[in-house]
Amino acid sequence: MTTLGILHPGSMGAAVAAQARRQGAEVLWCPEGRSEASQNRALRYGLTAASNLAELCGQCDVIISLCPPANAVEVAASVAAESFTGTYVDANAISPGHMTQIVDIIGPTAAAVVDGSVIGSPPSESKQPRLYLSGPEAESTAVAQLFHGSAVRPLFLEGGIGKASALKLAYSSYQKAGRVLAAVSYALASDHGVEEELLDIARGRTSSYLTETGYFPKTAARAWRWAPEMREVASALDDAQLPAALMEASAEVLERWAALKDQPLNLRDALEGLHSASDG
């Protein structure tokens, strides 16, 4: 029986760990310094408390780190300080660069470091998030086996450390920033009493802009007109005392495509244009 450690049982971490427990793994967690909410989650999901981090590291074959991304490096360093010799899975929403840093920190003692990312809501009877894994294949396969038949769907990405982290941030950059943009857009419409009309327009769309990659070249070719429009949106937001930085940033992105004005473009052209700094 594999012994899994979870650092730390937040809403996602506890639910993911519980799925491994249901499939037969023993799951440990460390109550030291954790909130009452974490303790209640661990109790609800039947996780076993270790007396301290040293005990957890000494008993676990696999440790999964699922914590706020700002704490990911710190958590890895604390595990490395205990000379953990098993497989360490960092499943946090961190950059590929920070993932490489974590490999450097914990790699000298751990048997292996696996790059992971969870995409979706915490697993439940109705939710089945994906757990992407990249890095050493044998250890990634062993981690995936912990969740076989559970509500967590493990998927392996070839190409080594950094792939799972990059996928998570690529998706989050759209999904989470899109939510923020939607809230700001609705706030502006609401301030002018046209929120219902805005929603009526939006309900006419059923697909996600993220899937419409064929439209990216058209966006690039029209960016010379769209960038000033975004500046106007920013001005309207300023007038309404709403945050304008998102629209200013959108204008800056569009200005990277300024040299492509009205040109026939393909997807590669558009993406290459995004990597070029604006001449102003």
C-alpha positions in Angstrom: 0.0 0.0 0.0 1.4 3.4 -1.0 1.5 6.1 1.6 0.7 9.5 0.3 1.4 12.8 2.0 -0.6 15.9 1.2 0.7 19.4 1.8 -1.7 21.0 2.6 -5.4 19.9 2.8 -7.1 23.0 1.4 -10.3 22.6 -0.5 -8.5 21.2 -3.6 -5.7 19.3 -1.8 -8.0 17.5 0.7 -10.5 16.4 -2.0 -7.7 15.2 -4.3 -6.1 13.3 -1.4 -9.4 11.8 -0.5 -9.7 10.3 -4.0 -6.3 8.5 -3.5 -7.5 7.3 -0.1 -10.6 5.8 -1.6 -8.5 3.9 -4.1 -6.5 2.3 -1.2 -3.6 4.7 -0.4 -2.9 5.7 3.2 -2.9 9.5 3.3 -1.0 11.5 5.8 -1.1 15.2 6.5 0.7 17.5 9.0 -1.5 19.6 11.4 1.4 21.8 12.5 0.5 25.4 11.8 -2.6 24.6 9.9 -6.0 26.3 10.4 -9.1 24.9 12.0 -10.6 24.8 8.6 -7.8 22.5 7.4 -8.2 20.3 10.4 -11.9 20.0 9.8 -11.3 19.1 6.1 -8.7 16.4 7.0 -11.1 14.9 9.6 -14.0 14.9 7.1 -12.0 13.1 4.4 -10.4 10.6 6.8 -6.8 11.8 6.5 -4.3 10.6 9.1 -2.4 13.2 11.1 1.4 12.9 11.3 2.9 14.4 14.5 5.2 16.7 12.5 6.7 17.2 9.0 9.6 14.9 9.7 7.3 12.0 10.5 5.3 12.6 7.4 8.4 12.8 5.2 9.8 9.7 6.8 6.7 7.6 6.2 5.5 8.7 2.8 6.3 7.2 -0.6 4.8 10.1 -2.4 4.2 13.7 -1.3 1.9 16.0 -3.3 2.2 19.8 -2.7 -1.1 21.6 -3.3 -0.8 25.0 -1.6 -1.1 28.7 -2.6 1.4 29.2 -5.4 3.3 31.9 -3.5 4.2 29.3 -0.9 5.3 26.5 -3.3 9.0 27.1 -3.1 8.9 27.5 0.7 7.0 24.2 1.1 9.5 22.3 -1.2 12.4 23.7 0.9 10.8 22.5 4.1 10.4 19.0 2.7 14.0 19.0 1.3 15.2 20.0 4.8 13.8 16.7 6.1 15.8 14.8 3.5 12.6 13.3 1.9 13.6 10.3 -0.3 10.4 9.5 -2.1 8.6 11.1 -5.1 7.7 14.7 -4.7 4.8 16.1 -6.8 4.5 19.8 -7.1 0.9 20.3 -8.3 0.7 24.0 -7.7 -0.1 26.8 -10.2 3.5 27.9 -10.6 5.7 28.9 -13.6 8.0 26.5 -15.4 10.9 28.5 -14.1 9.7 28.1 -10.5 9.2 24.4 -11.1 12.8 24.1 -12.2 13.8 25.9 -9.0 11.9 23.4 -7.0 13.6 20.5 -8.8 17.0 22.1 -7.8 15.8 22.4 -4.2 14.4 19.0 -3.6 16.0 16.9 -6.3 19.2 16.2 -4.5 17.4 14.2 -1.8 14.1 13.0 -3.4 13.9 9.9 -5.6 12.2 11.9 -8.2 10.3 15.2 -8.7 7.2 15.3 -10.8 5.6 18.4 -12.3 1.9 18.4 -11.8 -1.1 20.6 -12.3 -4.8 20.2 -11.4 -7.3 21.7 -13.9 -10.9 21.8 -12.8 -12.9 22.0 -9.6 -12.2 19.8 -6.6 -13.2 16.2 -7.3 -16.7 15.1 -6.2 -19.6 13.0 -7.3 -20.1 15.4 -10.2 -16.7 16.9 -10.8 -13.7 15.1 -12.4 -10.7 17.4 -12.6 -7.7 16.5 -14.6 -4.3 15.9 -13.0 -1.6 16.5 -15.6 1.8 15.1 -14.8 5.2 15.6 -16.6 8.8 14.7 -15.8 10.1 11.2 -15.1 7.7 8.8 -16.7 8.0 5.8 -14.3 7.3 8.0 -11.3 4.5 9.9 -13.0 2.9 6.6 -13.9 3.1 5.5 -10.3 1.5 8.7 -9.2 -1.2 8.3 -11.8 -1.9 4.8 -10.5 -2.9 6.3 -7.1 -5.9 7.8 -8.8 -6.9 5.0 -11.2 -10.7 4.7 -11.2 -11.2 7.8 -9.1 -12.8 11.2 -9.9 -9.3 12.6 -10.5 -8.2 11.9 -14.1 -4.4 11.7 -14.4 -2.8 12.5 -17.8 0.9 12.3 -18.7 2.5 15.0 -20.8 5.7 14.1 -22.6 8.6 16.6 -22.7 9.8 16.7 -19.1 9.5 19.1 -16.2 7.7 22.4 -16.9 5.0 21.0 -19.3 2.3 20.5 -16.7 3.0 23.9 -15.1 3.0 25.7 -18.4 -0.4 24.1 -19.3 -1.9 25.2 -16.0 -0.8 28.8 -16.4 -1.8 29.0 -20.1 -5.3 27.9 -19.1 -5.5 30.0 -16.0 -4.3 33.1 -17.9 -7.4 33.0 -20.0 -10.0 31.5 -17.6 -9.2 33.7 -14.5 -8.3 36.9 -16.4 -11.5 36.4 -18.4 -13.6 36.2 -15.3 -12.0 39.5 -14.1 -12.6 41.2 -17.4 -16.2 40.0 -17.4 -16.7 41.5 -13.9 -15.2 44.9 -15.0 -17.3 44.9 -18.2 -20.5 44.2 -16.3 -19.7 46.9 -13.7 -19.3 49.5 -16.5 -22.5 48.5 -18.1 -24.3 48.5 -14.7 -23.1 52.0 -13.9 -24.8 53.2 -17.1 -27.9 51.1 -16.7 -27.3 48.8 -19.7 -26.3 45.6 -18.0 -29.4 43.6 -19.2 -28.6 44.7 -22.8 -25.0 43.6 -22.3 -26.1 40.1 -21.1 -28.5 39.8 -24.0 -25.6 40.4 -26.5 -23.4 37.9 -24.6 -26.1 35.2 -24.6 -25.9 35.1 -28.3 -22.5 33.5 -28.1 -22.2 29.8 -27.1 -18.4 29.1 -27.7 -15.3 30.2 -25.9 -12.9 32.7 -27.5 -10.1 30.4 -26.5 -11.2 27.8 -29.0 -11.5 30.3 -31.8 -7.8 30.2 -32.8 -8.6 31.0 -36.4 -9.7 34.5 -35.3 -6.3 35.4 -33.8 -4.8 36.5 -37.1 -7.9 38.7 -37.8 -7.4 40.2 -34.3 -3.8 40.9 -35.1 -4.7 42.6 -38.4 -7.3 44.8 -36.8 -5.2 45.6 -33.7 -4.4 49.1 -35.0 -8.1 49.9 -34.6 -8.7 47.9 -31.5 -5.9 49.3 -29.4 -7.3 52.8 -29.4 -10.7 51.4 -28.6 -9.3 49.7 -25.5 -7.8 53.1 -24.5 -11.3 54.6 -24.8 -12.6 51.8 -22.6 -9.9 52.5 -20.0 -11.0 56.2 -20.1 -14.6 55.3 -19.5 -13.6 53.0 -16.6 -11.5 55.8 -15.1 -14.5 58.1 -15.3 -16.6 55.6 -13.5 -13.9 55.0 -10.9 -13.5 51.4 -12.0 -10.1 49.7 -12.5 -8.7 50.5 -16.0 -5.4 48.6 -15.8 -6.8 45.5 -17.6 -7.9 47.6 -20.6 -4.6 49.5 -20.7 -2.8 46.2 -20.7 -5.0 44.9 -23.4 -4.2 48.0 -25.5 -0.4 47.3 -24.9 -0.9 43.8 -26.2 -2.7 44.9 -29.3 0.0 47.5 -30.0 2.5 44.6 -30.4 0.6 43.8 -33.6 0.6 47.4 -34.9 3.0 46.6 -37.8 0.6 43.9 -39.1 -2.1 46.4 -40.0 -4.7 44.9 -42.3 -2.3 42.2 -43.6 -3.4 38.7 -44.6 -2.0 36.6 -41.8 -1.9 33.0 -40.6 -1.8 31.8 -37.0 2.0 31.6 -36.9 2.3 35.2 -38.1 -0.1 36.4 -35.3 1.7 34.4 -32.6 5.1 35.6 -33.7 3.8 39.2 -33.6 2.9 38.8 -29.9 6.5 37.9 -29.1 7.8 41.2 -30.6 8.1 44.3 -28.5 6.0 47.3 -29.6 7.8 50.2 -31.1 5.3 52.4 -29.3 
